Amino acid sequence: MKICIVSDSHDRSDALVDAITEARSAGAELVIHCGDLIGANTLRASLRLGIPIHAVHGNNLGDMASLYRMMAKNPGRFTYHGEAAVLEMAGRKIFVTHLPHHGQAFACTGDYDLVCHGHSHTAHVGKQQHVKGGECWLVNPGSVAGIDAPGVDAIPTWILGDLSSMTFEIRKLPEV
C-alpha cells in the first residue's frame, strides 16, 4: 500500500493538492498530514481528489472547530485525530504527531513500524533504534508549502511511502 505523507501546509491549498495529485498518480491510496494545516478551507480541493486524509494538528492550531466540522461532513474521506494518531494499515502500526521530539520518543518505544512528524520544515527519512532491539522508520516530509526552515532553501517537499516494502522517498514539488 502506497501512502502520501505531508506536513506544514500552512493554508497553502494548491501545494497540498499538487502533492496529493502526484501521489495518487504514483498509486497512493491514503494521505497522512502531520500537522499545521491551519484551516479547513486548505482541505476542500484535496478532499475532491477522493483519497482519504488523516491529519493531526500542529503547534499552529488554526480553527480546530471547523476541522472537526469538516470531518463530520466527510466521513471516511477526512479524519482529524487531534494531537496524535495511531493508525494500522497494510499490517503496519503507524504513529503520527507534529513535533519531532514527540516523534523520536514514540519511535524509541518499539511499538510502531513507522512514525511520521513535521514541524521543522526539513524533510528527513531515517531509522531510529528502539528499546526492543530493533528499528523504527522515522520520517518528516518537510513543508509541502515550501515554507523555509532556517538555513534551508524553500523547496516544497512530501514523502511517497510504500508500506509493503517499507520504502520512503522524499519528493519535491516545483517551487511556489
Backbone hydrogen bonds, N-H to C=O, Kabsch-Sander energy under -0.5 kcal/mol:
donor,donor_aa,acceptor,acceptor_aa,energy
2,K,27,G,-0.6
3,I,161,G,-2.8
4,C,30,L,-2.8
5,I,3,I,-0.5
5,I,159,I,-3.0
6,V,4,C,-0.5
6,V,32,I,-2.9
8,D,35,G,-2.4
10,H,36,D,-2.6
11,D,37,L,-1.9
12,R,9,S,-2.4
13,S,11,D,-1.3
16,L,12,R,-1.5
17,V,13,S,-2.6
18,D,14,D,-2.5
19,A,15,A,-2.3
20,I,16,L,-2.4
21,T,17,V,-2.7
22,E,18,D,-2.3
23,A,19,A,-2.6
24,R,20,I,-2.8
25,S,21,T,-2.1
26,A,22,E,-1.4
27,G,24,R,-1.5
28,A,23,A,-2.9
29,E,2,K,-2.9
30,L,2,K,-0.6
31,V,52,P,-2.6
32,I,4,C,-3.0
33,H,31,V,-0.5
33,H,54,H,-3.3
34,C,6,V,-3.0
34,C,32,I,-0.6
39,G,37,L,-1.2
42,T,39,G,-1.0
43,L,40,A,-1.9
44,R,40,A,-0.6
44,R,41,N,-0.6
47,L,43,L,-2.7
48,R,44,R,-1.0
49,L,46,S,-1.4
50,G,47,L,-1.4
53,I,77,R,-2.8
54,H,31,V,-2.8
55,A,79,T,-2.7
56,V,33,H,-1.6
57,H,82,G,-2.6
61,L,59,N,-0.9
63,D,38,I,-1.6
64,M,62,G,-1.1
67,L,63,D,-1.5
68,Y,64,M,-2.3
69,R,65,A,-2.1
70,M,66,S,-2.3
71,M,67,L,-2.0
72,A,68,Y,-2.0
73,K,69,R,-1.8
74,N,70,M,-1.0
74,N,71,M,-0.7
77,R,74,N,-1.8
78,F,74,N,-2.1
79,T,53,I,-2.8
81,H,55,A,-3.1
81,H,79,T,-0.7
84,A,81,H,-0.6
85,A,96,V,-2.2
87,L,85,A,-0.5
87,L,94,I,-2.9
89,M,92,R,-2.1
92,R,89,M,-2.4
94,I,87,L,-3.2
94,I,92,R,-0.5
95,F,114,L,-2.4
96,V,85,A,-2.6
97,T,116,C,-2.3
103,G,99,L,-2.2
104,Q,100,P,-2.9
105,A,101,H,-1.9
106,F,102,H,-2.4
107,A,103,G,-2.2
108,C,104,Q,-1.6
109,T,106,F,-0.8
110,G,107,A,-0.8
113,D,93,K,-2.3
114,L,93,K,-1.7
115,V,137,W,-2.6
116,C,95,F,-2.7
117,H,139,V,-2.2
118,G,98,H,-1.9
120,S,118,G,-1.3
123,A,121,H,-0.5
124,H,140,N,-2.7
126,G,138,L,-1.5
128,Q,136,C,-3.1
130,H,134,G,-2.3
131,V,108,C,-2.8
133,G,130,H,-1.8
136,C,128,Q,-2.2
137,W,113,D,-2.1
138,L,126,G,-3.2
139,V,115,V,-2.6
140,N,124,H,-2.9
143,S,121,H,-0.7
144,V,7,S,-2.4
144,V,142,G,-0.6
145,A,8,D,-1.0
146,G,143,S,-1.4
152,V,149,A,-2.3
155,I,153,D,-1.5
157,T,143,S,-1.8
158,W,171,R,-2.0
159,I,5,I,-2.6
160,L,169,E,-2.5
161,G,3,I,-2.9
161,G,159,I,-0.6
162,D,167,T,-2.7
163,L,1,M,-3.2
163,L,161,G,-0.5
166,M,162,D,-1.5
167,T,162,D,-1.4
169,E,160,L,-2.6
171,R,158,W,-3.6
173,L,156,P,-2.7
